[in-house]
Amino acid sequence: MEHQDLHFPADTRGRLVEALVAAQGDNGNWCSVPSSRSDSASHLSPWTVAEALICLSTNNRVPKHLDKALEIVSTQSRVYSGNRPVGWSHHRLENEGCGTAITADCIIAMLLHGYLQEAMEALEHLIDFQQHDPEGNATGWGFTEQDAIPRVTPTCWAIRAATCAYAYVTDYQLRGKIGSSLLAATRWLVSIQDMQDGGSGNPEGGWGPTPDSESNSSTTALAVFVLLAALDLPCTRADRALLLFAAGSGVRSIRSATHIYTSGGHTFRYWEGNVENYGDRQFRGLGTPLVLAALLKAVETRVLSDVFISEIPDCLEFLTANETNGWVRTFGRPPTIFDNCYWLSALMYFQEYHLKNSRDLSSIVADLENRIQELESRPAQNERRLRSFLRTARISFGLFWLMTCATFAFLDLYLWSLPNITDAFKSTAISVEASVIIGLAAFFRFKIR
């Protein structure tokens, strides 16, 4: 498969964006399932709203009710430390403090829309409840602030938020705090990577929801993506090599974990989502877009060569087969805002990849013409370089020859001044000197000129 064979599905992307914009309620809210009442005050969902805002912002689209949406993110499901808001809680888990994933997404949404101070305060609190092992080393994050078990998916959301926020930070101490937290979290992800077959068909090199669980495609794809994104931050060569090796193993795990299903007489390949995420099966269909984004990130960082990727057209074919009126339906269940957001994010990365690699005929012809001109100019360039080299060699050799003659002359004067030097020795010395001078002159005449 060559990248010229891939066509960017601009129409599909446009329908997904328009469907997402149209799903916003008059009060600025998005419900997780678009068929629900988005304008109902009893179903305000800051996590869904934050995810939609992030997606629309990265796709250069402004929602109908931006101010109302940002107000929902700023005020709903907040967790306070004293009188200061420090994060967001998951629905039905309000008593467990901040939720990692919702706080991470809300931080990114606030950053993208200019709420820097509020986002940085939440990020500092997010780092503060990062889990530690018995030796005191930072590891990952649990589902919530009170969850003492570090898990892969919340850790990936936290890494994503911290990586995004790092570019906005100007305070030196906070940058150091974020960098240390990210380094510890990525090292923890690498340390728990499943490098042995779990026995249920999951290939080695993947990640599961927890360190002890079996790997799955969506969790592995998410981990690969955040590890490769962390390469943009300052790190040592050893850590960089470690991240690249882990990501490469994860990519191999993803590519060998496809599933097959038939619909309408057509057979499609897809990647399963993680059904354990937050106990909600709405994430079941997220495997394929996450895999697409991870593979494209792997190509961008040269972990994977695009010449050998057959999975990218498989992902696009899956999207085309399951998209109707801007919504992606997976396995007969209702579409969700999260489905559209993750597909749009993956398509954004694919567009960047497509623009970098796809070339029309005129650009190919122009490249060939430039190459021909370069080859034609090489003989003239080489001739000029040779003439310049010979000119320098002649001058250098002439100076060396003069210095040799001067040295022999001073040596002869010294020898002639010594009383015990015989005439035979003087004659021999003069003969040797003359031979050297004549030999050098002959070399200059026949070799350099």
N, C-alpha and C positions, 0 to 999 in steps of 0.2 A: 504494500500500500504506500503510495506516495502522497505527499501533502497536496499536490496539485489536484488530486482526485476529490478532495474534500471541498464541499461548498457550505458556506456559512448560512444557516437557516434564519435569515433576517426576518422573514414573514412570521415564523413561529415565535421568535423572540419578541417581535412587536405585539403579537396577540397576547403573549403572557404578560407583558408590561401593561397593556391596556386593561386586561382582566383584573390585574392587581390594583390598578388605580380605581377602577369602577367598583371594586369590592369594599372600598372605604365607606363607612357610614357618615352621616352628616355631623355626627359628634366627633369625628376624627378617628374612630375605632376601626380595627379589623378583627374579625373573629377568626379563630383557627380554621374552621370550616366555613367557606364563603356562603353556604346556604343558610347559615345561622343569621340572627338579627344583629348586624354590626352596630346599629344605632341604639341598642339596648344598654341602658346604664348599668345593668346588673351583670354584664358580660364584658366589662372593660379588661383588656388583656395587654398590659404593657410589653410583654415578651413578643407577642405576635406583632404588635404595632412597631416595636423596635426592629424586628426582623424585616418588616415591610419597608420601613424607612431606610434601612441600610441598603436593601436591594434597589429601591428606586433611586437613591442617591448615587450608587455606583453605576446605574444605568442612565444617569443624567436626566432624571424625570422628577418633577416636583408634584407631590400629591395634591389633591383638591383642598384638603383641610390640614395643611402642615402645622399651623400653630396649635390646633386642637390635638393633633396627634402627639406633638411634643409635650403638651400639657399632660396628656395621659401618661407618657413615659416619666415625666418629672414628678407626678403626684401619686400615681397608683402603685399599690403593693410595695410601698417604701418601707425600709428598715432603718430605724434611727438609733444613734448612739447619743444619748442625752437629747438635745434638740437638733442634732445635726444628722441629716440623711446620709447614710453610708452605703446603701445598696438596695436590692429588690428581693422580694421573697416569692417562691413558687406558690401557685394556687394550691390550696389544701395543705401546704406545708409552712404556714405563716409562723408557727411556733418554733421552727427550727432555724430561724435567722435568715441570713441572705442565701439565696439560691445561686450557685455558681454560674450556670449557663445563662439564666435570665439577667443576672448582674453583668456578665461579660457582654452580652448583646446590647444591653441598654447603655453600657459605657461607650461602645462603638457608635451607636446611634447619636449619643450626646456629643461625642467628639466631631462627628461629621457635620453636625449642625451648630457648632460654635459654643456649646456648653462645656468649656474646657475645665473650669475649676470644679464643677460638680462631678465631672467624669473622673478627674484625677483623684478627688477624695474617695470616690467609690473604688477606684483601682487600688489605692493604698490599702483600703480595708480588705479588698479581695486578696491582696498579697498577704495581709496579716493573718488570714485564716487558712493559708496554705498548710497542708498537713506535713508532719515530720515523722521520721522513723525513730526507733528506740535510741539510736545514737545521736539524735538531734539534727540529722540532715533533712533538709526540705525535700519533699517528694511531690505529690500531686494534690488535687482537690477532690472532695467528696461532692455529692449532689447539693448539699447545703452546708451552711456554716457549722452545724452541729453533727454532720456526718463525719465520723472519724476514719472511714475507709476511703483511701484515695482511689479514684476511678478514672478510667481513660477518657471517656467522653467529656465530663466536666473539665478535666485537665486540659483537653484540647481547646475547649471554648475559652478557658482562662488564658492559655498561651496566645490564642488568636487576638483576644482583646489587648493583652500586654504588648504584643508585637505591633499592633495598630497604634497603640498609644505612645510607643517609644518615640515615634517621629514628632510628636507634639510636645514632648517634655523638654523644658529648658533648664530646670533645676538639676544641678549636678548630683546631689544626693539621691533624688528620686530616680534619676537615670540609673545610678548604681544599684539601687534597690530593685528596680525592674529587671535590670540585666542579671543580677544574681538569682532572682526568682525564676526567670526564664531558663537560665542555665541549669538550675537544679531540676526544674520540671522536665526539660528535654532529656536530661541524663536519666531521670527516673523512667520516662517513657521507653528509652532505649533498654534500660535494665530489665524491664518486664516483658520485652518483646518475646513472643512465642516462637522459639527457634526449633521446636520439635512438633511433630504432627500430633494434634490433639486426639487422634483416634476416631474422629467423626467426619473425616473428609476435609477438614480445614487445613490448608497447607501451612507449612512452617513459615515464619517470618511475619506473621500477622499480629493483630491485637484484638483482645476481647474487651467487654465492658469493665472487667476487673482483672487484676493480675492473675487470678486463679481460673478465670473462665476461658472458654474456647474462643478462638478468633472468629471474626466475621468481616465481611467486605466493607461495610459502611464505617465501622470503627477503625479498621485498618486504613481506609482511604483518608479519613479525617486525621489520623495520626501522621500519615505520610505527608499530607498537605501542610500541617503546622510545623513539622520538623524541617521541611524544605523552606517554608517561609521564615523560620528562625535563622536561616543562613544569611539573611540580609542584615542581621545584627552583629556587632563585634563579637568574635569568638576566636579561640586559639585554633591553630591548624589541626591539632589532635581532636578537638571537639568537632570541628568541621568534617573531618574524615569520619568520625563516629556517626554523625548525623547522616552523612551521605550513604554510609554502609547500611545503616538501619533503614533508611528510606528505600534504598535499592532492594533490600530483602522484602520490605512491605509491598513494593510494586510487583515483585514476582509472585507474592502471595495473592494479590488482587487478581492478577491476570490468569491465575489458574483456579479461580473460585467462581466461575460464571455459572448461571443457571439458565435453563431453557424452558420456554413456555410457548404454546401455540394459541393463536387467536385469529379468527377469520381466515383460517387456512394458511396463515403465515407463521413461521417459527422465528422467535426473537430470543436474543441473549440478554440477560439482565443480572444485576448484582443485588443480593438481598440486603435489606436494611437491618438495623439492630432493634429487635422487638423488645429488648429489655430497657431501652431508654425511658426513664421516668415512668415505667409501667404503662406506656401509652403506645398503642399499635399504629398511631398516625405516622410514626417514623419508619414504618416498614418499607415504604417505597423510596426512601432517600438514598439507598445504596448506589443506584446507577448514576445520578448526578454527582454524588461525592466522588465516585470512581473517575468520572470524566474530568472533574477538576483536579484530582490528584495526579492522573496521568499527564495532563497538560502541564502541571507544575513540574513534574518529573522531566518532561521534555525541555522545559524552559531552563532548568538547572543542569541539563545534560546528564541526568541520572539514567535517562532512557532515550534511545534514538527513535525519532518519529518514523523512520523507514519501516520499523518492525511493529508498529501499533496497528492492530486490526480492531482493537476494542473501541477506538474513537468512533468509527462509523457505526458500530453496533449500538453505542450509546445514543447516537443521533437517530438511528432507525427506531430505537425503543421510544424515544421522545416523540417522533413523528407519528408513530402508531397509537400512542396513548393520549395525545393532545387533542382536545375538542374545545373550540371557542375560547382558547386561551387558558384552559385548565388541564392539568395532567392527571388522568385517572389511572390508578395502578391497582390491578387485580380486583376490579369491580367496586372498590371502596370509594367513598366520596373524596374529591380533591381537597387539598388543604393549602393554606397560605404558605406553609413551609415547603410543600412540594414546588410551588411556583418560584419561591425565593431561591431555593437551591438549584433549580434548573436554570434560572436567570443568571445566577452567579457563575455556574459552569459555562453557560453560553458566552458570558462576558470574557472569561479566560480563553474560550475557544476563538472568539473574535480576535483577540490580541494575537493568538497563535496563528490564526489564518492570515491576518494582515502582515505578519512578519515573514510568512513562508510562501504564501500564494503569489504568483507573478503572472502577469499577462504576457502576450506574445511580444508586444513592443518593448517591455522591460528586458525580456530574454535577448531580443535582437540587439538592444543597446549594450547589454553586458558583453555579448559576443564581439561587437564592434570595438568596444574598449579593450577587450582582450587582444584582438588582432593588432590594434594600434600599439599596445604595449609590447607585443612580440616583435613587430616591425621596428620599433625604436630601440630594441635591445642591441643589435649590432653597432649602431652609431654610438650608443651609450658605452658599450664595451670598448670601442675604438678610442673614444675620448679618455676613458679611464686608463687605457694602455699607454697612450701618449703622455698623459700626466705622470704615470708611474715611471716611464723611461726618462722623462726630463728630470725627475727627482733623483733617479738612480745615477744618471750621468753626473749631476752636480755633486752628489754624495761621493761617488767613486773618484771624481777628479780631486776633491778635497782630501780624500784618503791617500791618493797617489802623491800629492804634494807633501802631505805630512810624512809619508814614508821616505821620500827623497830628503826632506829636511832632517829627519831623524838619522839617516845614514850619513849625511854630511857632518852633523855634530859628532856622530860616533867616530868618523874618520879623523876629525880634528883632535879628538881626545886620544885615539890610538897613536896618532903621529907624535903626540907630545910625550909619550912614554918612552924612556931611554932604552928599555930592554926588549922592545918589539922588533922582530927581525923583518927584513924586506920580504921574505917569503910569506910570512903571515899577513903582511899588509897586502900583498898581491892577491892572496886567497880571499881576504875580506872584500877587497874591491870587486873581485870576480863574482862572489856570492851576491853582493849588493846590486851589481849591474844585472845579474840574472833575474833577481826579484823585481827590479824596476821594469826591465824589458818584458817580463812575463805578465806583470800587472797591466802594462800598456797594451800588450797583445790581447789580453782578456777583454779589456775595455773596447778595443777596436772590433773584435769579432763577435762578442757576446752581447754587449749592451747597446752598441750603436746599431 
